[in-house]
Amino acid sequence: MSSAPAADNEATVVQASIRTMDPQMPRAGAMLVRDGRVAAIGDVEEVEAAAGTGARRLDLRGATVVPGLIDSHNHMLWVAMQDQLLDLAGCRSISEVQQRIRVHAERNPDGWIVSSEGWFIEDLAEARHPTRGELDAAVADRPIYLPRIAHAAVANSEALRIAGIDTDHPDVAGGRIVRDPDSGRPTGELLEAPAFELVARHVPAVSVRQREAALRAVQARYHAAGVTGVVDPCLTADDMAIYRALHERGELTVRTVMMPVVEPHLPDDDLDAWLSALPGPTGQGDEWLRTGGVKVFLDGIASMGTALLREPYPGEGHGCGTQVVPAERLRAIAAACARRGWSVGVHTVGGGAIDLALAVFAEVDSAQAPIAGLRFSLIHAYLWPSEQNIATAARLGVCVAVQPPMQTWVAPKLVARWGVDGAARATPLRAWLDGGVRIGGGSDAPLTPTDPLAGIWQAVTRQVAGHGVLGPEQCLTAEEALALYTTGAAHLSFADHERGVLRVGMAADWVALDTDPVAAPHDLRSAQVLKTCVGGLIVHDNL
């Protein structure tokens, strides 16, 4: 049985400069919160009259209040596990990676050595993954597995041995076992899930108790960033059970939408059985925990040459990238989901993947029933969607999960490969909006930090260190950027009927800031979250 967190049911008048995100009443001076909902909102006199004499008063002394911020693409459970694993974040060289492995091995003397996801080869002086030999030089007699941002991993010789990956191991569809060009011997680098899962399946699972404790603890960091809700977009059945356990105990204070990730090569009968076993279809649950769409990986990422493009990568041996799922399987998955009332969210970075996903969506839409009500989505879709892509998405009601903070990280890599023009055309937020497509903002944490204010700043400025403003024609207004993390992300969360806006009857999810994100968006990089409230409960207080 599910349970909401213990709520503060005392009626409270919150007085502040409120940006409601409600076009019928964009600004307000106060709101009345009662039983976790907005009971009244307007000017101070109106709200005081509605509150009566028994309500508590909370004067935020001129702070700006906005609806609770929602991250539409955030691997919160992965982030929670960061502290349980080898941390390679911030390493500047392979020798530093080796040293951290040695220190971790001394502190944890048994079993596998496994890193968290949030580390980047672009931070390393060598700008590449370490080889199996370099990992062996750190620790040779224990298996080492270093996954990276859900699209790559590196393994040492012992881990490869356990997985049975040797020179004679066949290549895998949808992934790549990187090999020495002369000997054919695997280097330890494994690209995309079909390859790295060969090793990952042998890594011992962290205990359920540890995972629950980690998820419980990490929520405070999210609230400190003003986050009141997330879409966690790549979950197994075991992962979803962790969320349900916290929810049943009333310990889930970040409202969560769970996206189950599908094994793309499941036969049709097994696919139907898998869908039937899930807590679905899309939308099932309550305001604290509900099921979202089915997640499908169609391609990889640009920095590793695995994003599926329309044309070959310049001067490299990547071809057009990697198609993780054959078109016919994507079609079967999308059709099965639509028949059963499930939404589908497809990881599409490159233009080739965007073309294919939208073509499949259009086929399902015409062959079965309109999919607009299911809110099919593209995830990322930042490498050059065409005008036709945008028109098709708008026609089908397809929405897009965008991650403005990724521009800060990925743009220098795009400049190196495709020049300033290629980087400037990436992440075309203005084009999506002007084309009538609903978009919601996210971070893709742990790829970039959970920081919606940084996302709003990036969407407004498109500033990238060392490169200035990349693609000024794609900048959003401050209000549009705020909408990415409120109304837009609420739409992608299947929750726009209950949050994303501060109006009577909506959830009392709000954030108090020391900076007005609409009046002073350029100051958001140094802005402070003063209070965060979820369902009327103050979950972060820095005032």
C-alpha positions in Angstrom: 0.0 0.0 0.0 1.4 3.4 -1.0 1.8 6.2 1.5 2.5 9.9 1.1 5.1 11.6 3.2 3.9 13.0 6.5 2.3 16.3 5.5 2.0 19.6 7.4 -1.7 20.0 7.3 -1.8 23.4 9.0 -3.1 26.1 6.7 -0.3 28.5 5.7 -0.3 31.9 4.0 2.9 32.2 2.0 3.7 35.8 1.2 6.3 36.4 -1.6 6.7 37.6 -5.2 5.1 34.6 -6.8 5.5 33.6 -10.5 2.7 31.2 -10.9 3.3 30.0 -14.5 -0.5 30.3 -14.9 -1.3 32.5 -17.9 -4.6 33.6 -16.3 -2.7 35.0 -13.3 1.1 35.2 -14.0 1.9 37.1 -10.7 0.6 36.9 -7.2 1.6 38.3 -3.8 0.5 35.4 -1.6 -1.0 32.0 -1.6 -2.9 29.9 0.9 -1.7 26.3 1.3 -4.0 23.8 2.9 -3.8 20.0 2.9 -0.9 19.9 0.5 -2.8 22.0 -2.1 -3.0 25.6 -3.2 -6.3 26.7 -1.6 -6.1 30.4 -2.7 -3.7 32.6 -4.6 -3.8 36.3 -5.6 -3.0 39.5 -3.8 -2.2 39.6 -0.1 -5.6 41.0 0.9 -7.6 38.3 -1.0 -5.5 35.5 0.3 -5.6 36.8 3.9 -9.4 37.0 3.7 -9.6 33.4 2.4 -7.3 32.2 5.1 -9.1 33.6 8.1 -7.5 34.0 11.5 -6.3 30.5 12.2 -3.7 30.2 9.4 0.0 30.3 10.0 1.9 33.1 8.2 5.1 32.6 6.3 6.6 35.9 5.0 9.5 35.2 2.6 10.5 38.9 2.7 10.5 39.5 -1.0 11.9 36.2 -2.2 10.7 35.0 -5.6 8.5 31.8 -5.5 8.1 29.6 -8.5 6.4 26.3 -9.0 8.5 23.3 -7.8 11.2 22.5 -10.4 10.9 19.2 -12.3 13.8 17.4 -14.0 12.3 15.5 -16.9 15.4 13.3 -17.5 17.3 12.5 -14.3 18.8 9.1 -13.3 18.2 9.7 -9.6 18.7 6.1 -8.5 22.1 6.1 -10.3 23.0 9.4 -8.6 22.0 7.9 -5.3 24.5 5.0 -5.8 27.4 7.3 -6.6 28.6 7.3 -3.0 28.6 3.5 -2.8 31.0 3.1 -5.7 34.5 4.1 -6.9 34.3 7.8 -7.7 36.3 8.9 -10.8 34.7 12.3 -11.2 37.2 15.0 -11.7 40.1 12.7 -12.7 42.5 14.6 -15.0 44.6 11.7 -16.3 44.7 8.0 -16.6 47.4 7.9 -13.9 44.9 9.6 -11.5 42.3 7.0 -12.5 44.8 4.3 -11.6 45.6 5.9 -8.3 41.9 6.1 -7.3 41.4 2.5 -8.2 44.3 1.5 -6.0 43.0 3.6 -3.0 39.5 2.2 -3.5 40.9 -1.4 -3.6 42.8 -0.9 -0.4 39.7 0.4 1.4 37.5 -2.3 -0.1 39.7 -5.4 -0.2 37.3 -7.9 -1.7 35.4 -8.5 -4.9 34.7 -6.3 -7.9 35.9 -2.8 -8.3 33.0 -0.8 -9.9 32.9 2.9 -10.6 29.9 5.2 -10.6 28.7 6.6 -14.0 29.6 10.2 -13.7 33.1 10.5 -15.1 34.3 11.8 -18.5 37.2 10.8 -20.8 37.1 14.4 -22.0 38.4 15.5 -18.6 41.5 13.2 -19.0 44.7 14.6 -20.5 44.7 11.5 -22.8 41.1 12.2 -23.9 40.4 8.5 -24.2 39.3 5.5 -22.1 42.0 3.6 -20.2 43.0 0.3 -21.7 42.7 -3.1 -20.0 46.4 -3.1 -19.6 46.3 0.3 -17.8 43.6 -1.0 -15.5 45.6 -4.2 -14.9 48.5 -2.0 -13.9 46.3 -0.6 -11.1 44.8 -3.9 -9.9 45.3 -7.1 -11.9 43.9 -9.8 -9.7 40.4 -8.4 -9.2 37.8 -7.6 -11.8 37.4 -3.9 -12.7 34.4 -2.4 -14.4 34.1 1.3 -15.1 30.7 2.2 -16.7 30.3 5.6 -18.2 27.0 7.6 -18.8 25.0 4.5 -19.9 26.8 4.2 -23.3 30.2 2.8 -22.6 32.3 0.9 -20.1 35.9 -0.2 -19.6 37.0 -3.5 -18.1 40.3 -5.0 -17.1 41.5 -8.4 -18.1 40.0 -10.2 -15.1 36.6 -8.8 -15.8 36.8 -9.7 -19.5 37.9 -13.2 -18.5 34.9 -13.6 -16.3 32.6 -12.4 -19.1 34.3 -14.7 -21.6 35.3 -11.9 -23.9 38.5 -12.8 -25.8 39.9 -12.4 -29.2 37.5 -15.1 -30.6 34.4 -13.5 -29.1 32.0 -12.5 -31.9 30.9 -8.9 -32.3 27.5 -8.0 -30.9 24.6 -6.3 -32.8 23.9 -2.8 -31.6 27.2 -2.5 -29.7 31.0 -2.7 -30.2 33.7 -4.6 -28.5 36.7 -2.4 -29.3 39.7 -4.4 -30.5 43.4 -3.7 -31.2 43.6 -3.1 -34.9 46.6 -5.4 -35.3 46.0 -8.3 -33.0 42.2 -8.2 -32.7 42.5 -8.5 -29.0 39.8 -6.7 -27.0 41.1 -3.4 -25.6 38.7 -3.4 -22.7 36.5 -0.7 -24.2 32.9 -1.7 -24.6 30.5 0.7 -26.5 26.7 0.6 -26.0 24.6 -1.8 -23.9 24.8 -4.9 -26.0 28.6 -4.9 -25.5 29.0 -3.7 -21.9 26.2 -5.8 -20.6 28.3 -8.8 -21.3 30.4 -7.8 -18.3 27.8 -5.9 -16.3 25.6 -9.0 -15.9 28.4 -10.5 -13.8 28.8 -7.6 -11.4 27.3 -8.5 -8.0 24.2 -6.5 -7.2 24.3 -3.9 -4.4 21.9 -5.0 -1.6 18.3 -3.8 -1.6 18.8 -2.2 1.8 21.8 -0.2 0.6 20.0 1.0 -2.5 17.0 2.0 -0.5 19.1 3.9 2.0 21.0 5.6 -0.8 17.8 6.8 -2.6 16.3 7.9 0.7 19.4 10.0 1.4 20.0 11.6 -2.0 16.6 13.3 -2.0 17.9 16.1 0.3 20.4 17.1 -2.4 17.6 17.3 -5.0 15.5 19.5 -2.7 18.4 21.7 -2.0 18.5 22.4 -5.8 14.8 23.2 -5.9 13.8 19.9 -7.4 10.4 18.6 -6.4 10.0 15.9 -9.1 11.9 13.8 -11.6 11.5 11.4 -14.4 13.9 8.5 -13.9 14.3 7.2 -17.4 16.1 3.9 -17.4 14.8 1.5 -14.7 14.7 -2.3 -14.4 12.0 -4.1 -12.5 14.3 -4.3 -9.5 14.9 -0.5 -9.7 11.2 0.2 -9.7 10.8 -2.0 -6.6 13.3 0.3 -4.8 11.1 3.3 -5.5 7.9 1.5 -4.5 9.4 0.4 -1.2 10.2 4.0 -0.3 6.8 5.1 -1.4 5.1 2.5 0.6 6.9 3.8 3.7 6.1 7.4 3.0 9.8 8.1 2.4 9.6 9.3 -1.2 9.7 13.1 -1.1 10.8 13.7 -4.7 7.8 13.0 -6.9 9.0 10.4 -9.4 7.9 9.1 -12.8 9.5 5.7 -13.5 10.4 4.8 -17.1 11.0 1.0 -17.5 13.8 0.2 -20.0 13.0 -2.5 -22.5 15.3 -5.2 -23.7 15.0 -4.4 -27.4 15.5 -7.9 -28.8 12.7 -9.5 -26.8 10.4 -11.7 -29.1 6.9 -10.4 -29.4 5.4 -12.9 -27.0 8.0 -12.1 -24.4 7.5 -8.4 -25.0 3.8 -8.7 -24.2 4.6 -10.7 -21.1 7.1 -8.1 -20.0 4.6 -5.3 -20.4 1.9 -7.2 -18.5 4.3 -7.7 -15.6 5.0 -4.0 -15.2 3.1 -1.6 -12.9 1.4 0.0 -15.8 0.3 1.2 -18.2 1.7 4.7 -18.4 0.1 7.0 -15.9 -0.7 4.3 -13.3 0.2 5.4 -9.7 -0.5 8.5 -7.7 0.9 12.0 -7.4 4.1 10.8 -5.7 5.0 7.8 -7.8 3.7 6.8 -11.2 4.7 4.8 -14.2 5.9 6.7 -17.3 6.6 5.6 -20.8 8.8 2.6 -21.9 12.4 3.7 -22.6 14.1 2.4 -25.8 17.7 3.1 -26.8 17.9 3.7 -30.5 21.4 5.1 -30.8 24.4 6.2 -28.7 26.1 9.6 -28.1 28.1 11.9 -30.2 31.3 12.1 -28.1 31.9 8.4 -28.7 30.8 8.3 -32.4 27.8 6.2 -31.6 25.0 8.8 -32.2 23.2 7.7 -35.4 23.7 10.5 -38.0 22.4 11.0 -41.5 26.0 11.3 -42.8 29.3 9.6 -41.8 31.4 11.2 -39.0 34.1 13.4 -40.4 37.4 11.7 -40.9 36.8 8.8 -38.6 36.0 5.1 -38.7 32.6 5.4 -37.0 30.5 5.4 -40.2 27.2 7.1 -39.4 27.2 5.8 -35.8 25.4 2.9 -34.1 21.8 1.8 -34.4 21.1 -0.1 -31.2 17.7 -1.4 -32.2 16.7 -2.6 -35.7 13.8 -0.6 -37.2 11.5 -3.6 -37.2 12.0 -4.1 -33.4 11.4 -0.5 -32.6 8.2 -0.7 -34.7 7.1 -3.8 -32.8 7.8 -2.2 -29.4 6.0 1.0 -30.3 3.0 -0.8 -31.7 2.7 -3.2 -28.7 3.0 -0.2 -26.3 0.4 1.8 -28.1 -2.1 -1.1 -28.1 -1.8 -1.4 -24.4 -1.9 2.3 -23.5 1.8 2.8 -22.9 3.8 5.8 -23.9 7.3 5.3 -25.5 10.3 7.4 -25.0 13.1 6.8 -27.5 16.8 7.8 -26.9 17.6 9.6 -30.1 20.7 11.8 -30.3 21.6 12.0 -34.0 19.5 13.1 -36.9 19.4 9.5 -38.3 17.9 8.2 -35.1 15.4 11.1 -35.0 14.3 10.4 -38.5 13.8 6.7 -37.8 11.9 7.2 -34.5 9.5 9.7 -36.0 8.9 7.5 -39.0 8.0 4.6 -36.7 5.8 6.8 -34.6 4.0 8.0 -37.7 3.4 4.4 -38.8 2.0 3.4 -35.5 -0.2 6.5 -35.4 -1.7 5.7 -38.8 -1.9 1.9 -38.5 -3.5 1.7 -35.1 -4.8 4.9 -33.4 -3.6 8.5 -32.8 -0.7 8.5 -30.4 -1.0 12.1 -29.3 -2.8 11.2 -26.1 0.0 8.8 -25.2 2.7 11.5 -25.3 5.3 9.5 -27.2 8.6 11.3 -26.8 12.1 11.8 -28.2 14.9 11.9 -25.6 17.8 14.3 -26.3 17.3 14.8 -30.0 20.0 17.5 -30.1 22.0 16.7 -33.2 20.2 18.6 -35.9 16.5 17.7 -36.1 15.2 18.9 -39.4 12.3 21.2 -40.1 10.4 18.1 -41.3 11.2 16.3 -38.0 9.8 19.3 -36.0 6.7 19.4 -38.1 6.1 15.7 -37.8 6.6 15.8 -34.0 4.1 18.6 -33.7 1.5 16.8 -35.8 1.8 13.6 -33.8 1.9 15.3 -30.4 5.4 13.9 -29.8 7.2 15.8 -27.0 10.9 16.1 -26.5 12.9 15.7 -23.3 15.8 18.3 -23.7 18.8 18.9 -21.5 20.1 22.4 -21.8 23.0 21.9 -19.3 24.4 19.2 -21.6 25.3 22.1 -24.1 27.9 23.2 -21.6 29.5 19.8 -21.7 29.0 18.6 -25.2 29.4 21.8 -27.2 33.2 21.8 -27.1 33.2 18.2 -28.5 30.9 19.2 -31.2 33.1 22.2 -32.1 36.1 19.9 -32.4 34.2 17.5 -34.8 31.9 19.8 -36.8 33.0 23.3 -36.1 31.2 26.2 -34.5 28.3 26.0 -36.9 27.6 22.4 -36.1 27.7 23.1 -32.3 25.5 26.2 -32.8 22.8 24.2 -34.5 22.7 21.6 -31.7 19.9 21.6 -29.1 17.6 23.8 -31.1 15.2 24.8 -28.3 13.7 27.8 -30.1 13.0 25.7 -33.2 11.2 23.1 -31.2 9.0 25.6 -29.4 8.3 27.8 -32.5 7.4 24.6 -34.3 4.7 23.8 -31.8 6.4 20.9 -30.0 6.1 20.5 -26.2 9.5 20.3 -24.6 10.6 19.7 -21.0 13.9 20.4 -19.4 16.2 18.0 -17.6 19.8 17.4 -16.7 20.6 13.7 -17.5 22.2 13.5 -14.1 24.7 12.2 -13.3 26.0 13.3 -16.8 25.5 16.9 -15.6 24.6 18.0 -12.1 21.0 18.2 -10.9 20.7 21.9 -11.1 17.6 23.3 -12.9 18.7 26.9 -12.4 21.8 26.1 -14.4 19.5 24.6 -17.1 17.4 27.8 -17.2 20.5 29.9 -17.4 21.9 27.8 -20.3 18.6 27.9 -22.2 18.6 31.7 -22.0 22.3 32.4 -22.7 23.7 29.4 -24.7 27.0 30.5 -23.3 29.8 27.9 -23.5 33.2 28.5 -21.9 35.8 29.3 -24.6 33.3 29.6 -27.3 30.9 32.5 -26.3 27.3 32.3 -27.3 26.7 29.3 -29.6 23.5 29.6 -31.6 22.0 32.9 -30.3 19.0 32.4 -32.6 18.1 29.3 -30.4 18.0 31.2 -27.1 14.8 31.2 -25.1 13.2 34.0 -23.2 13.6 33.7 -19.4 9.9 32.8 -19.0 10.2 30.1 -21.7 13.2 28.7 -20.0 11.5 28.6 -16.6 8.6 26.8 -18.3 11.0 24.0 -19.4 11.4 22.9 -15.7 7.8 23.6 -14.7 4.9 23.3 -17.2 7.0 21.5 -19.8 8.5 19.0 -17.5 5.1 18.4 -15.8 3.7 17.5 -19.3 6.5 15.0 -19.8 5.7 13.7 -16.3 2.0 13.1 -17.2 1.3 15.4 -14.3 0.3 18.7 -15.8 -3.1 18.4 -14.2 -1.6 18.6 -10.7 1.8 20.4 -10.8 3.9 22.7 -12.8 1.6 25.7 -12.1 0.6 27.4 -8.9 -3.2 27.8 -9.0 -6.1 26.7 -6.9 -6.3 23.0 -6.6 -2.8 22.2 -7.8 -0.1 20.6 -5.6 1.6 23.0 -3.2 5.0 22.4 -4.7 7.0 25.6 -4.7 10.6 26.9 -4.5 11.7 30.2 -3.0 14.7 31.8 -4.7 16.9 34.8 -3.8 16.9 35.7 -7.6 13.9 36.3 -9.9 14.6 33.8 -12.7 12.5 35.8 -15.2 13.8 39.3 -14.3 17.4 38.3 -13.8 18.1 35.0 -15.6 21.8 35.9 -16.1 22.3 35.8 -12.3 21.0 32.3 -11.9 24.5 30.7 -11.8 24.9 32.2 -8.3 21.3 32.1 -7.2 20.4 30.4 -3.9 17.5 28.1 -3.2 16.0 29.4 0.0 13.2 27.0 0.6 11.7 24.0 -1.2 8.2 22.8 -0.5 6.6 19.5 -1.7 2.9 19.0 -1.1 2.9 21.7 1.6 5.8 20.1 3.4 9.0 22.2 3.7 11.8 19.8 2.6 14.7 22.3 2.3 15.1 25.4 4.4 18.0 27.8 3.9 16.3 31.0 4.9 
